[in-house]
Amino acid sequence: MQQSRLMSLAESVTNVVIGYVLAIATQIVVFPWFGIETGLGEHLTIGLAFVGISLARGFLLRRLFEAIRMRSAR
């Protein structure tokens, strides 16, 4: 059975939100270990950069694997 488009969207949004929260929490904990002091606003901005990169990576990998699947189906 295939996943519906709505459920695919819900899964993607959930993944991004959880990833964003984890990125912020990780930065708040790890940055001070390396002497990097930033405010919450900077953490949020850095987290958005990571989210953008993650979204692009996920999209490109999905398209790559779909192309491989389609090629092997021929």
N, CA, C and O of each residue as an XYZ file, in Angstrom:
296
protein
N       0.842     -1.176      0.000
C       0.000      0.000      0.000
C       0.895      1.250      0.000
O       1.920      1.303      0.681
N       0.483      2.231     -0.769
C       1.219      3.484     -0.829
C       0.728      4.445      0.249
O      -0.431      4.406      0.660
N       1.633      5.301      0.692
C       1.277      6.341      1.643
C       0.565      7.461      0.884
O       0.979      7.823     -0.217
N      -0.503      8.009      1.467
C      -1.213      9.100      0.811
C      -0.341     10.354      0.788
O       0.597     10.487      1.573
N      -0.662     11.258     -0.113
C       0.097     12.512     -0.202
C      -0.020     13.316      1.081
O       0.946     13.939      1.523
N      -1.209     13.302      1.679
C      -1.413     14.039      2.928
C      -0.540     13.471      4.045
O       0.060     14.224      4.813
N      -0.471     12.155      4.133
C       0.365     11.531      5.156
C       1.848     11.753      4.868
O       2.642     11.901      5.797
N       2.226     11.778      3.599
C       3.616     12.090      3.241
C       3.968     13.505      3.680
O       5.054     13.750      4.207
N       3.042     14.432      3.459
C       3.255     15.818      3.885
C       3.362     15.890      5.401
O       4.256     16.549      5.932
N       2.455     15.216      6.100
C       2.484     15.222      7.565
C       3.799     14.645      8.084
O       4.378     15.174      9.032
N       4.269     13.568      7.468
C       5.538     12.962      7.872
C       6.693     13.929      7.648
O       7.555     14.077      8.514
N       6.716     14.584      6.497
C       7.803     15.514      6.182
C       7.814     16.703      7.138
O       8.870     17.095      7.634
N       6.653     17.268      7.392
C       6.563     18.419      8.295
C       6.997     18.017      9.706
O       7.746     18.744     10.359
N       6.528     16.866     10.169
C       6.916     16.379     11.496
C       8.418     16.180     11.578
O       9.042     16.551     12.572
N       9.001     15.596     10.541
C      10.441     15.367     10.505
C      11.202     16.686     10.588
O      12.184     16.786     11.323
N      10.764     17.691      9.849
C      11.445     18.984      9.834
C      11.316     19.675     11.189
O      12.297     20.213     11.703
N      10.129     19.665     11.766
C       9.917     20.327     13.065
C      10.771     19.665     14.152
O      11.426     20.352     14.935
N      10.760     18.344     14.196
C      11.561     17.635     15.193
C      13.049     17.884     14.956
O      13.804     18.082     15.908
N      13.469     17.875     13.702
C      14.867     18.165     13.380
C      15.276     19.564     13.805
O      16.383     19.765     14.305
N      14.395     20.529     13.610
C      14.680     21.924     13.988
C      14.837     22.046     15.496
O      15.784     22.666     15.980
N      13.911     21.454     16.236
C      13.980     21.504     17.701
C      15.257     20.822     18.197
O      15.931     21.336     19.090
N      15.586     19.669     17.619
C      16.815     18.969     18.022
C      18.066     19.779     17.676
O      19.027     19.804     18.444
N      18.048     20.437     16.523
C      19.203     21.260     16.132
C      19.421     22.395     17.134
O      20.552     22.654     17.548
N      18.343     23.066     17.520
C      18.451     24.178     18.477
C      18.952     23.666     19.823
O      19.863     24.245     20.414
N      18.351     22.575     20.306
C      18.759     22.017     21.600
C      20.226     21.582     21.569
O      20.967     21.804     22.526
N      20.633     20.968     20.472
C      22.023     20.517     20.347
C      22.977     21.703     20.355
O      24.005     21.668     21.031
N      22.645     22.750     19.613
C      23.491     23.942     19.579
C      23.617     24.552     20.966
O      24.714     24.925     21.382
N      22.516     24.656     21.680
C      22.537     25.280     23.012
C      23.450     24.496     23.946
O      24.118     25.082     24.798
N      23.483     23.179     23.793
C      24.331     22.346     24.653
C      25.779     22.316     24.155
O      26.708     22.453     24.951
N      25.974     22.140     22.859
C      27.318     21.874     22.329
C      28.145     23.146     22.117
O      29.348     23.136     22.374
N      27.538     24.222     21.662
C      28.313     25.426     21.359
C      29.177     25.878     22.536
O      30.352     26.178     22.326
N      28.657     25.940     23.758
C      29.503     26.379     24.877
C      30.727     25.484     25.115
O      31.743     25.961     25.621
N      30.645     24.203     24.760
C      31.799     23.311     24.909
C      32.980     23.797     24.076
O      34.136     23.531     24.406
N      32.678     24.514     22.990
C      33.716     25.011     22.091
C      33.940     26.515     22.250
O      34.600     27.138     21.419
N      33.394     27.089     23.307
C      33.577     28.507     23.566
C      32.764     29.411     22.667
O      33.078     30.593     22.532
N      31.726     28.878     22.050
C      30.875     29.680     21.165
C      29.667     30.146     21.964
O      28.837     29.339     22.384
N      29.578     31.437     22.166
C      28.462     32.015     22.922
C      27.535     32.750     21.962
O      27.951     33.698     21.297
N      26.287     32.318     21.890
C      25.304     32.963     21.023
C      23.988     33.097     21.768
O      23.732     32.395     22.747
N      23.167     34.002     21.290
C      21.848     34.195     21.866
C      20.823     33.296     21.193
O      21.117     32.640     20.194
N      19.632     33.272     21.742
C      18.572     32.421     21.208
C      18.258     32.768     19.754
O      18.042     31.870     18.939
N      18.230     34.041     19.423
C      17.953     34.453     18.043
C      18.957     33.886     17.054
O      18.595     33.460     15.958
N      20.215     33.886     17.454
C      21.241     33.318     16.584
C      21.088     31.809     16.464
O      21.275     31.246     15.385
N      20.745     31.151     17.572
C      20.498     29.705     17.520
C      19.353     29.387     16.557
O      19.439     28.445     15.769
N      18.290     30.176     16.627
C      17.134     29.947     15.755
C      17.512     30.130     14.286
O      17.082     29.360     13.428
N      18.319     31.153     14.002
C      18.754     31.414     12.622
C      19.660     30.307     12.104
O      19.492     29.838     10.979
N      20.611     29.892     12.915
C      21.499     28.795     12.519
C      20.682     27.533     12.290
O      20.929     26.801     11.331
N      19.715     27.272     13.158
C      18.840     26.112     13.004
C      18.088     26.146     11.682
O      17.932     25.112     11.031
N      17.623     27.322     11.278
C      16.929     27.451      9.989
C      17.853     27.123      8.821
O      17.429     26.516      7.838
N      19.117     27.528      8.934
C      20.079     27.188      7.877
C      20.230     25.674      7.775
O      20.243     25.123      6.675
N      20.344     25.001      8.918
C      20.448     23.543      8.914
C      19.200     22.898      8.348
O      19.288     21.907      7.623
N      18.042     23.446      8.671
C      16.780     22.902      8.144
C      16.746     23.027      6.625
O      16.358     22.084      5.936
N      17.146     24.177      6.099
C      17.165     24.378      4.651
C      18.082     23.390      3.954
O      17.723     22.819      2.924
N      19.264     23.190      4.517
C      20.210     22.236      3.937
C      19.640     20.824      4.011
O      19.755     20.054      3.057
N      19.030     20.488      5.134
C      18.452     19.160      5.311
C      17.316     18.910      4.329
O      17.214     17.821      3.765
N      16.462     19.906      4.120
C      15.364     19.764      3.161
C      15.902     19.541      1.750
O      15.417     18.674      1.024
N      16.897     20.321      1.369
C      17.483     20.163      0.030
C      18.115     18.786     -0.119
O      17.928     18.130     -1.144
N      18.855     18.341      0.881
C      19.480     17.020      0.838
C      18.436     15.922      0.714
O      18.577     15.014     -0.105
N      17.391     16.003      1.525
C      16.336     14.990      1.487
C      15.649     14.935      0.133
O      15.395     13.855     -0.400
N      15.351     16.103     -0.420
C      14.691     16.164     -1.718
C      15.575     15.558     -2.808
O      15.121     14.734     -3.602
N      16.842     15.977     -2.834
C      17.750     15.484     -3.869
C      17.964     13.975     -3.761
O      18.011     13.287     -4.780
N      18.094     13.454     -2.548
C      18.256     12.012     -2.384
C      17.005     11.242     -2.810
O      17.110     10.180     -3.423
N      15.825     11.771     -2.488
C      14.587     11.114     -2.924
C      14.506     11.069     -4.448
O      14.140     10.044     -5.023
N      14.845     12.172     -5.097
C      14.796     12.217     -6.554
C      15.830     11.267     -7.148
O      15.540     10.588     -8.132
N      17.032     11.204     -6.568
C      18.065     10.294     -7.046
C      17.598      8.846     -6.952
O      17.714      8.090     -7.917
N      17.075      8.463     -5.805
C      16.638      7.087     -5.624
C      15.418      6.760     -6.484
O      15.261      5.620     -6.921
N      14.566      7.733     -6.728
C      13.425      7.511     -7.624
C      13.930      7.290     -9.050
O      13.415      6.431     -9.767
N      14.939      8.066     -9.461
C      15.509      7.888    -10.802
C      16.154      6.501    -10.925
O      16.015      5.841    -11.954
N      16.848      6.068     -9.892
C      17.441      4.726     -9.898
C      16.352      3.663     -9.987
O      16.481      2.695    -10.737
N      15.281      3.848     -9.219
C      14.178      2.888     -9.238
C      13.538      2.823    -10.613
O      13.244      1.738    -11.113
N      13.322      3.976    -11.224
C      12.688      4.006    -12.546
C      13.601      3.377    -13.592
O      13.125      2.681    -14.488
N      14.887      3.610    -13.489
C      15.835      3.033    -14.451
C      15.882      1.522    -14.323
O      15.943      0.818    -15.331
N      15.853      1.014    -13.098
C      15.905     -0.433    -12.904
C      14.590     -1.111    -13.263
O      14.569     -2.314    -13.522
N      13.486     -0.353    -13.283
C      12.184     -0.911    -13.656
C      12.074     -1.121    -15.163
O      11.223     -1.883    -15.621
N      12.922     -0.456    -15.934
C      12.881     -0.576    -17.400
C      13.457     -1.846    -17.802
O      13.520     -2.146    -18.994
